[in-house]
Amino acid sequence: MDEDFRAQLVRYFLTWLGPDAERTNPTYAVLTKLIARSDDLLELAAEVPPPQLSANVLFASIHDLLLSGVEHPLANRYQSVVRLRGLTPAVFAADDLERDFVAFASQFREQIAALCRTGITQTNELARTAMIAAALGDLREEGILDVGIVDAGCSAGLNCFPELYRINHGDDTFSGPPTSSVVLNPKYLGRRPATGLPKLSVRVGLDQHPLDPANPLDARWLEACLWPDDLLRFDRLAAGLALAAANRSSLQLIEGDLVDDLEQAIAQVPADLHVFLVNGWSTAYLPPHRRPAFAEVVDHIGHSRDLTWLSMEGRGVARDLGVVASGWEPNEKGSTVLTVRRYRSQTATTTILGESHPHGAWLNLS
């Protein structure tokens, strides 16, 4: 590894987590610093090929092995693994965590490296469905009562079932079944979204490596992509996987490229049905020079049929997609930018729907 690339990796790991990581994700807060000062661990992280993100895939690969049942003291230091496997939790201690992580990486280096070379970051954060529901509520207010949802970068398509989740729209108003096993309670900082949703007659998911929510190995990889200290997200994911598996027949998964195969995915929605296209932290994994091409495909399709495009990405990616101006700045540092581009009768208009926490903890609608 040359010195420039090593320095780049060090900076990347030291800035990968947010400022509150030591409180919310203490395990990875310790381990990112460890990796940044370890040549052996940096070499392992370098096994992850671009455009995949080294930290995401390295941590998911190790997490996946631990969730699979591998015996090692490190398993007792991951809260998620402790819960899933019924283990006795170890007392949190940074030095002990570092020791066990280094030992695990050494013992299972070949398996970890193999997963790093092939693994793809896929999280399907269910809390982002509250953002999707907000945009769908605006569509219903517009008078659009029936849509086909297309999720570009869908993973297992869990964000394609907003009407099956119990979503708090603020002030104790909800959409979705009262008995749903998935309950989303984002904190609303701006306007409250409408509670009514249009009917979702078609669900299409496009992904370079779609995962089947009914497949245990696919489900485990999704769990591995979560952070081990955030048990609320694990519970939410488990419930979402069960619902999606039970409704698998209503979801069409397409394996393909986000740019090259987007038109094919959208074509699965009948011509008489309104298209609702979503990308949520997925075009971020496209190389920067290909992101404008994604928007060009959407523009091309939007000039031949009515379409609504909801983009949920970080500021830099939103700029690359052309959905915010080059000088635009979010109100909250590190927030997800929510934009809506509406194609109506061959005319496109773009608005900023608001901002949100990357994992959906809060939502500030304009």
Sine and cosine of phi, psi and omega as CSV:
sin_phi,cos_phi,sin_psi,cos_psi,sin_omega,cos_omega
0.00,0.00,0.81,-0.59,0.00,-1.00
-0.97,0.25,0.30,-0.95,-0.13,-0.99
-0.91,0.41,-0.58,0.81,0.01,-1.00
-0.90,0.43,-0.70,0.71,0.01,-1.00
-0.92,0.39,-0.64,0.77,0.05,-1.00
-0.87,0.50,-0.72,0.69,0.00,-1.00
-0.88,0.47,-0.60,0.80,0.04,-1.00
-0.90,0.43,-0.69,0.72,0.02,-1.00
-0.90,0.44,-0.66,0.75,0.01,-1.00
-0.86,0.51,-0.76,0.65,0.01,-1.00
-0.87,0.49,-0.65,0.76,-0.02,-1.00
-0.88,0.48,-0.75,0.66,-0.02,-1.00
-0.92,0.38,-0.57,0.82,-0.02,-1.00
-0.95,0.30,-0.33,0.94,-0.01,-1.00
-0.92,-0.40,0.11,0.99,-0.12,-0.99
-0.92,0.39,-0.61,0.80,-0.03,-1.00
-1.00,-0.06,0.36,-0.93,0.05,-1.00
-0.97,0.22,0.08,-1.00,-0.09,-1.00
-0.92,0.39,-0.36,0.93,-0.02,-1.00
-0.99,-0.15,0.31,0.95,-0.13,-0.99
-0.89,0.45,-0.60,0.80,-0.04,-1.00
-0.89,0.45,-0.44,0.90,0.04,-1.00
-1.00,0.04,-0.70,0.72,-0.13,-0.99
-1.00,-0.02,-0.50,0.87,-0.04,-1.00
-0.67,-0.74,0.90,0.44,-0.10,-0.99
-0.88,0.48,-0.52,0.85,-0.02,-1.00
-0.89,0.46,-0.80,0.60,-0.02,-1.00
-0.95,0.30,-0.43,0.90,0.08,-1.00
-0.88,0.47,-0.63,0.78,0.06,-1.00
-0.95,0.31,-0.71,0.71,-0.15,-0.99
-0.95,0.30,-0.53,0.85,0.04,-1.00
-0.89,0.45,-0.64,0.77,0.03,-1.00
-0.92,0.38,-0.63,0.78,0.04,-1.00
-0.87,0.49,-0.76,0.65,-0.03,-1.00
-0.88,0.48,-0.63,0.77,-0.05,-1.00
-0.89,0.46,-0.39,0.92,-0.01,-1.00
-0.94,-0.34,0.19,0.98,-0.03,-1.00
-0.88,-0.47,0.90,-0.43,0.03,-1.00
-0.88,0.47,-0.64,0.77,-0.01,-1.00
-0.89,0.46,-0.69,0.72,-0.02,-1.00
-0.95,0.30,-0.55,0.83,0.08,-1.00
-0.91,0.42,-0.61,0.79,0.07,-1.00
-0.89,0.47,-0.62,0.78,0.03,-1.00
-0.92,0.39,-0.67,0.74,0.04,-1.00
-0.89,0.46,-0.53,0.85,-0.02,-1.00
-0.94,0.35,-0.17,0.98,0.08,-1.00
-0.94,0.35,-0.33,0.94,-0.01,-1.00
-0.97,0.25,0.87,-0.49,-0.04,-1.00
-0.99,0.15,0.60,-0.80,0.12,-0.99
-0.91,0.40,0.47,-0.88,0.17,0.99
-1.00,0.02,0.15,0.99,0.05,-1.00
-0.89,0.46,0.49,-0.87,-0.06,-1.00
-1.00,-0.05,0.79,-0.62,-0.17,-0.99
-0.84,0.53,-0.74,0.67,-0.06,-1.00
-0.91,0.42,-0.72,0.70,-0.03,-1.00
-0.84,0.55,-0.76,0.65,-0.11,-0.99
-0.97,0.23,-0.62,0.78,0.04,-1.00
-0.88,0.48,-0.76,0.65,-0.01,-1.00
-0.90,0.43,-0.63,0.78,0.02,-1.00
-0.91,0.42,-0.62,0.79,-0.01,-1.00
-0.89,0.45,-0.69,0.72,0.03,-1.00
-0.93,0.37,-0.67,0.74,0.02,-1.00
-0.88,0.48,-0.66,0.75,-0.01,-1.00
-0.88,0.47,-0.69,0.72,0.03,-1.00
-0.88,0.47,-0.66,0.75,0.02,-1.00
-0.91,0.41,-0.66,0.75,0.02,-1.00
-0.92,0.39,-0.45,0.89,-0.05,-1.00
-0.95,0.30,-0.27,0.96,0.03,-1.00
0.91,-0.42,0.14,0.99,0.03,-1.00
-0.86,0.50,0.71,-0.70,-0.01,-1.00
-1.00,0.04,0.86,-0.51,0.04,-1.00
-0.16,-0.99,0.53,-0.85,0.02,-1.00
-0.84,0.54,-0.42,0.91,0.02,-1.00
-0.88,0.48,-0.50,0.86,-0.01,-1.00
-0.85,0.53,-0.56,0.83,-0.03,-1.00
-0.97,0.24,-0.10,1.00,-0.02,-1.00
-0.97,-0.25,-0.03,1.00,0.08,-1.00
-0.97,-0.26,0.90,-0.43,-0.04,-1.00
-0.85,0.53,-0.64,0.77,-0.01,-1.00
-0.88,0.47,-0.68,0.74,-0.02,-1.00
-0.94,0.34,-0.63,0.78,0.04,-1.00
-0.85,0.53,-0.72,0.70,-0.02,-1.00
-0.92,0.39,-0.75,0.66,-0.09,-1.00
-0.90,0.44,-0.64,0.77,-0.11,-0.99
-0.99,-0.16,0.01,1.00,0.04,-1.00
0.92,0.39,0.61,0.79,-0.04,-1.00
-1.00,-0.02,0.23,-0.97,0.09,-1.00
-1.00,0.08,0.85,-0.53,-0.06,-1.00
-0.94,0.35,0.60,-0.80,0.09,-1.00
-1.00,0.07,0.52,-0.85,0.08,-1.00
-0.91,0.41,0.73,-0.68,-0.05,-1.00
-0.92,0.39,0.83,-0.56,0.08,-1.00
-0.50,-0.86,0.85,-0.52,-0.12,-0.99
-0.85,0.52,-0.69,0.72,-0.03,-1.00
-0.89,0.45,-0.67,0.74,-0.01,-1.00
-0.93,0.36,-0.62,0.78,0.05,-1.00
-0.88,0.47,-0.72,0.70,0.03,-1.00
-0.87,0.49,-0.70,0.71,-0.01,-1.00
-0.86,0.50,-0.73,0.68,-0.04,-1.00
-0.94,0.34,-0.57,0.82,0.01,-1.00
-0.92,0.40,-0.70,0.71,0.03,-1.00
-0.88,0.47,-0.67,0.74,0.00,-1.00
-0.91,0.41,-0.66,0.75,0.02,-1.00
-0.90,0.44,-0.72,0.70,-0.01,-1.00
-0.88,0.47,-0.55,0.83,0.03,-1.00
-0.96,0.28,-0.70,0.71,-0.06,-1.00
-0.92,0.38,-0.60,0.80,-0.10,-1.00
-0.91,-0.41,0.50,0.86,-0.10,-0.99
-0.85,0.53,-0.69,0.72,-0.04,-1.00
-0.90,0.44,-0.69,0.72,0.01,-1.00
-0.91,0.42,-0.66,0.75,0.00,-1.00
-0.90,0.43,-0.71,0.70,-0.02,-1.00
-0.88,0.48,-0.64,0.77,0.01,-1.00
-0.89,0.45,-0.67,0.74,0.03,-1.00
-0.93,0.38,-0.61,0.80,0.03,-1.00
-0.88,0.47,-0.62,0.79,-0.05,-1.00
-0.95,0.30,-0.38,0.92,-0.09,-1.00
-0.89,-0.46,-0.28,0.96,-0.09,-1.00
-0.95,0.32,0.53,-0.85,0.01,-1.00
-0.79,-0.61,0.76,-0.65,0.00,-1.00
-0.90,0.43,0.85,-0.53,0.02,-1.00
-0.54,-0.84,0.86,-0.51,-0.07,-1.00
-0.88,-0.48,-0.55,0.83,-0.02,-1.00
0.78,0.63,0.78,0.62,-0.01,-1.00
-0.88,0.48,0.94,-0.35,-0.09,-1.00
-0.90,0.43,-0.50,0.87,-0.04,-1.00
-0.88,0.47,-0.40,0.92,0.05,-1.00
-0.92,0.38,-0.25,0.97,0.03,-1.00
-0.90,0.44,-0.43,0.90,0.06,-1.00
-0.90,0.44,-0.55,0.83,0.06,-1.00
-0.93,0.36,-0.66,0.75,0.04,-1.00
-0.88,0.47,-0.68,0.74,0.01,-1.00
-0.89,0.46,-0.59,0.81,0.02,-1.00
-0.89,0.45,-0.69,0.72,0.02,-1.00
-0.93,0.38,-0.61,0.79,0.05,-1.00
-0.91,0.41,-0.60,0.80,0.05,-1.00
-0.88,0.47,-0.63,0.77,0.07,-1.00
-0.90,0.43,-0.59,0.81,0.04,-1.00
-0.89,0.46,-0.69,0.72,0.01,-1.00
-0.90,0.44,-0.64,0.77,0.05,-1.00
-0.89,0.46,-0.50,0.87,0.04,-1.00
-0.96,0.28,-0.29,0.96,-0.01,-1.00
0.96,-0.26,0.13,0.99,0.04,-1.00
-1.00,-0.03,0.93,-0.38,-0.19,-0.98
-0.96,-0.26,-0.14,0.99,-0.08,-1.00
-0.57,-0.82,0.81,-0.58,-0.07,-1.00
-0.67,-0.74,0.29,-0.96,0.21,-0.98
-0.91,-0.41,0.86,-0.51,-0.03,-1.00
-1.00,0.00,0.70,-0.71,0.07,-1.00
-0.82,-0.57,0.90,-0.44,-0.01,-1.00
-0.98,-0.21,0.93,-0.36,-0.01,-1.00
-1.00,0.03,0.94,-0.33,-0.13,-0.99
1.00,-0.02,0.75,0.66,-0.23,-0.97
-0.99,0.17,-0.31,0.95,-0.13,-0.99
0.85,0.52,-0.94,-0.33,0.02,-1.00
-0.98,-0.20,0.16,0.99,0.09,-1.00
0.97,0.26,0.36,0.93,-0.08,-1.00
-0.94,0.35,-0.36,0.93,0.02,-1.00
-1.00,0.10,0.09,1.00,0.00,-1.00
-1.00,-0.05,0.15,0.99,-0.08,-1.00
-0.82,-0.57,0.74,0.68,-0.10,-1.00
-0.88,0.47,-0.49,0.87,-0.04,-1.00
-0.98,0.21,-0.18,0.98,0.04,-1.00
-1.00,-0.02,-0.18,0.98,-0.03,-1.00
-0.98,-0.18,0.57,-0.82,0.07,-1.00
-1.00,0.10,0.95,-0.32,-0.11,-0.99
-0.91,-0.41,0.83,-0.56,0.06,-1.00
-0.98,0.20,0.84,-0.54,0.00,-1.00
-0.98,-0.18,0.23,0.97,0.01,-1.00
0.99,-0.12,0.50,-0.87,0.01,-1.00
0.82,0.57,0.60,0.80,0.05,-1.00
0.86,0.52,0.55,0.84,0.14,-0.99
-0.95,-0.32,0.66,-0.76,-0.15,-0.99
-0.75,-0.67,0.38,-0.92,0.30,-0.95
-0.86,-0.50,0.32,-0.95,0.02,-1.00
1.00,-0.04,0.25,-0.97,-0.06,-1.00
-0.91,0.42,0.70,-0.71,0.04,-1.00
-0.87,0.50,-0.42,0.91,-0.05,-1.00
-0.99,-0.11,0.13,0.99,-0.05,-1.00
-0.87,0.50,0.61,-0.79,0.04,-1.00
-0.98,0.20,-0.21,0.98,0.05,-1.00
-0.95,-0.30,0.89,-0.46,0.01,-1.00
-0.85,-0.53,0.82,-0.57,-0.02,-1.00
-0.93,-0.38,0.80,-0.60,-0.06,-1.00
-0.77,-0.63,0.91,0.41,0.04,-1.00
-0.93,0.36,0.44,-0.90,0.11,-0.99
-1.00,0.06,0.82,-0.58,-0.04,-1.00
-0.99,-0.10,0.83,-0.56,-0.02,-1.00
-0.97,-0.23,-0.25,0.97,0.00,-1.00
-0.84,-0.55,-0.62,-0.79,0.00,-1.00
-0.91,0.41,0.41,-0.91,0.06,-1.00
-1.00,0.03,0.68,-0.73,0.00,-1.00
-0.97,0.24,0.36,-0.93,0.09,-1.00
-0.92,0.40,0.53,-0.85,-0.04,-1.00
-1.00,0.02,-0.38,0.92,-0.01,-1.00
-0.98,0.22,0.67,-0.74,0.03,-1.00
-0.87,-0.50,0.54,-0.84,0.12,-0.99
-0.94,0.33,0.27,-0.96,0.09,-1.00
-0.94,0.33,0.66,-0.75,0.07,-1.00
-0.97,-0.25,0.99,-0.13,-0.08,-1.00
-1.00,0.09,-0.42,0.91,-0.02,-1.00
-0.70,-0.71,0.67,-0.75,0.06,-1.00
-0.80,-0.61,0.84,-0.54,0.00,-1.00
-0.78,-0.63,0.74,-0.67,0.08,-1.00
-0.86,-0.50,0.76,-0.66,0.04,-1.00
-0.92,-0.40,0.77,-0.64,0.00,-1.00
-0.41,-0.91,0.54,-0.84,0.04,-1.00
-0.93,0.37,-0.38,0.93,0.07,-1.00
-0.54,-0.84,0.97,0.26,-0.06,-1.00
-0.89,0.45,0.61,-0.79,0.02,-1.00
-0.96,-0.28,0.59,-0.81,0.00,-1.00
-1.00,-0.06,0.88,-0.47,-0.02,-1.00
-0.87,0.48,-0.32,0.95,0.01,-1.00
-1.00,0.00,-0.06,1.00,-0.02,-1.00
-1.00,-0.09,0.86,-0.50,-0.07,-1.00
-0.85,0.52,-0.61,0.79,-0.01,-1.00
-0.93,0.35,-0.64,0.77,0.06,-1.00
-0.91,0.42,-0.66,0.75,0.01,-1.00
-0.89,0.46,-0.63,0.78,-0.01,-1.00
-0.91,0.41,-0.63,0.78,0.03,-1.00
-0.90,0.44,-0.63,0.78,0.07,-1.00
-0.87,0.49,-0.67,0.74,0.05,-1.00
-0.89,0.45,-0.63,0.77,-0.02,-1.00
-0.90,0.43,-0.46,0.89,0.01,-1.00
-0.97,0.24,-0.20,0.98,0.09,-1.00
-0.99,0.14,0.24,-0.97,0.00,-1.00
-1.00,-0.02,0.70,-0.71,-0.24,-0.97
-0.92,0.40,-0.32,0.95,-0.03,-1.00
-1.00,0.04,-0.25,0.97,-0.10,-0.99
-1.00,-0.08,0.99,0.16,-0.09,-1.00
-0.95,0.33,-0.42,0.91,0.06,-1.00
-0.88,0.48,-0.66,0.75,0.02,-1.00
-0.92,0.39,-0.57,0.82,0.05,-1.00
-0.90,0.44,-0.71,0.70,0.01,-1.00
-0.88,0.47,-0.68,0.74,-0.02,-1.00
-0.90,0.43,-0.68,0.74,0.00,-1.00
-0.90,0.43,-0.69,0.72,0.01,-1.00
-0.86,0.51,-0.68,0.73,0.01,-1.00
-0.92,0.39,-0.65,0.76,0.02,-1.00
-0.91,0.41,-0.64,0.77,0.04,-1.00
-0.88,0.48,-0.66,0.75,0.00,-1.00
-0.90,0.44,-0.68,0.73,0.02,-1.00
-0.91,0.41,-0.69,0.72,-0.01,-1.00
-0.91,0.41,-0.62,0.78,0.03,-1.00
-0.90,0.44,-0.64,0.77,0.00,-1.00
-0.93,0.36,-0.41,0.91,-0.03,-1.00
-0.91,-0.42,0.45,0.90,-0.09,-1.00
-0.85,0.53,-0.55,0.84,-0.07,-1.00
-0.92,0.40,-0.33,0.94,-0.01,-1.00
-1.00,-0.01,0.01,1.00,-0.05,-1.00
-0.90,-0.43,0.82,-0.57,0.06,-1.00
-0.98,-0.20,0.90,-0.44,0.02,-1.00
-0.98,-0.18,0.75,-0.66,-0.01,-1.00
-0.87,-0.50,0.80,-0.60,0.08,-1.00
-1.00,0.05,0.85,-0.53,-0.02,-1.00
0.03,-1.00,0.04,-1.00,-0.03,-1.00
-0.99,0.11,0.61,-0.79,-0.06,-1.00
-0.89,0.46,-0.47,0.88,0.01,-1.00
-1.00,-0.10,-0.82,0.57,-0.13,-0.99
-0.91,0.41,-0.50,0.87,-0.11,-0.99
-0.92,-0.38,0.17,0.99,-0.01,-1.00
-0.91,0.42,-0.66,0.75,-0.02,-1.00
-0.89,0.45,-0.62,0.79,0.04,-1.00
-0.89,0.45,-0.65,0.76,0.00,-1.00
-0.91,0.42,-0.70,0.72,-0.01,-1.00
-0.92,0.39,-0.50,0.86,0.01,-1.00
-0.91,0.42,-0.26,0.97,0.04,-1.00
-0.95,0.30,-0.26,0.97,0.07,-1.00
-1.00,0.05,0.86,-0.52,-0.03,-1.00
-0.80,0.60,0.51,-0.86,-0.11,-0.99
-0.88,0.48,-0.43,0.90,-0.03,-1.00
-1.00,0.00,0.13,0.99,-0.05,-1.00
-0.91,-0.42,0.67,-0.74,-0.01,-1.00
-0.94,0.34,0.71,-0.70,0.01,-1.00
-1.00,0.00,0.78,-0.63,0.12,-0.99
-0.89,-0.46,0.97,-0.23,-0.07,-1.00
-0.99,-0.11,0.70,-0.72,-0.02,-1.00
-0.77,-0.63,0.68,-0.73,0.30,-0.96
-0.73,-0.68,0.80,-0.60,-0.03,-1.00
-0.78,-0.63,0.97,-0.23,-0.02,-1.00
0.80,0.60,0.64,0.77,0.04,-1.00
-0.89,-0.45,-0.67,0.74,0.06,-1.00
-0.93,0.36,-0.22,0.98,0.12,-0.99
-0.88,0.48,-0.42,0.91,-0.02,-1.00
-1.00,0.00,-0.02,1.00,0.18,-0.98
-0.98,0.17,0.58,-0.81,0.14,-0.99
-0.84,0.55,0.60,-0.80,-0.07,-1.00
-0.77,0.64,-0.59,0.81,-0.05,-1.00
-0.95,0.30,-0.24,0.97,-0.01,-1.00
-0.99,-0.11,-0.20,0.98,-0.03,-1.00
-0.90,0.43,-0.68,0.73,0.08,-1.00
-0.86,0.50,-0.50,0.87,0.03,-1.00
-0.91,0.41,-0.57,0.82,0.07,-1.00
-0.87,0.49,-0.74,0.67,0.00,-1.00
-0.90,0.44,-0.57,0.82,0.02,-1.00
-0.90,0.43,-0.63,0.78,0.05,-1.00
-0.90,0.43,-0.69,0.72,0.02,-1.00
-0.88,0.48,-0.70,0.71,0.03,-1.00
-0.86,0.51,-0.68,0.74,0.01,-1.00
-0.87,0.50,-0.72,0.70,-0.02,-1.00
-0.94,0.35,-0.63,0.78,-0.05,-1.00
-0.91,0.41,-0.27,0.96,0.06,-1.00
-1.00,-0.04,0.04,1.00,0.07,-1.00
-0.88,-0.48,-0.25,0.97,0.07,-1.00
-0.39,-0.92,0.44,-0.90,0.02,-1.00
-0.92,0.38,0.64,-0.76,-0.13,-0.99
-0.40,-0.92,0.56,-0.83,0.13,-0.99
-0.85,-0.52,0.80,-0.60,-0.06,-1.00
-0.91,-0.42,0.91,-0.41,0.09,-1.00
-0.98,-0.18,0.87,-0.49,0.04,-1.00
-0.93,-0.36,0.74,-0.67,0.01,-1.00
-0.79,-0.61,1.00,-0.07,-0.10,-1.00
-0.59,-0.81,0.20,-0.98,0.12,-0.99
-0.94,0.35,0.22,-0.98,-0.11,-0.99
-0.84,0.55,-0.74,0.68,-0.06,-1.00
-0.89,0.46,-0.67,0.75,0.01,-1.00
-0.93,0.37,-0.64,0.77,0.04,-1.00
-0.86,0.51,-0.62,0.79,0.06,-1.00
-0.91,0.41,-0.68,0.73,0.02,-1.00
-0.87,0.49,-0.59,0.81,0.01,-1.00
-0.97,0.25,-0.27,0.96,0.00,-1.00
0.99,0.16,0.32,0.95,-0.02,-1.00
-1.00,-0.09,-0.15,0.99,0.19,-0.98
-0.73,-0.68,0.42,-0.91,0.00,-1.00
-0.93,0.37,0.42,-0.91,-0.08,-1.00
-0.87,0.49,-0.51,0.86,-0.02,-1.00
-1.00,-0.08,0.06,1.00,-0.06,-1.00
-0.94,0.34,0.64,-0.77,0.02,-1.00
-0.80,-0.60,0.66,-0.75,0.05,-1.00
-0.96,0.29,0.31,-0.95,0.06,-1.00
-0.96,0.27,-0.55,0.84,-0.04,-1.00
-0.91,-0.41,0.80,-0.60,0.02,-1.00
-0.89,0.45,0.73,-0.68,0.04,-1.00
0.98,0.20,0.15,0.99,-0.04,-1.00
-0.97,0.24,0.30,-0.95,0.17,-0.99
-1.00,0.08,0.75,-0.67,0.01,-1.00
-1.00,-0.05,0.82,-0.57,0.01,-1.00
-0.97,-0.24,0.89,-0.46,0.03,-1.00
-0.81,-0.58,0.49,-0.87,0.04,-1.00
-0.79,-0.62,0.84,-0.55,0.12,-0.99
-0.93,-0.36,0.86,-0.51,-0.04,-1.00
-0.96,-0.26,0.78,-0.63,0.09,-1.00
-0.94,-0.34,0.93,-0.38,-0.01,-1.00
-0.76,-0.65,0.87,-0.49,0.02,-1.00
0.78,0.62,0.73,0.68,0.08,-1.00
0.93,0.36,0.25,0.97,0.06,-1.00
-0.90,-0.44,0.75,-0.66,-0.05,-1.00
-0.95,-0.32,0.70,-0.71,0.12,-0.99
-0.74,-0.67,0.64,-0.77,-0.04,-1.00
-0.86,-0.52,0.74,-0.67,0.04,-1.00
-0.75,-0.67,0.41,-0.91,0.10,-0.99
-1.00,-0.01,0.92,-0.40,0.00,-1.00
-0.95,0.31,-0.54,0.84,0.00,-1.00
0.42,-0.91,-0.36,-0.93,0.04,-1.00
-0.73,-0.68,0.35,-0.94,0.02,-1.00
-0.50,-0.86,0.29,-0.96,0.20,-0.98
-0.91,0.43,0.62,-0.78,-0.04,-1.00
-0.81,0.59,-0.53,0.85,0.01,-1.00
-0.97,-0.26,0.26,0.97,0.15,-0.99
0.99,0.12,0.27,0.96,-0.03,-1.00
-0.92,0.39,-0.55,0.83,0.06,-1.00
-0.66,-0.76,0.33,-0.94,-0.06,-1.00
-0.58,-0.82,0.82,-0.58,-0.01,-1.00
-0.87,-0.50,0.99,-0.12,-0.04,-1.00
-1.00,0.06,0.66,-0.75,0.02,-1.00
-0.96,0.29,0.00,0.00,0.00,0.00
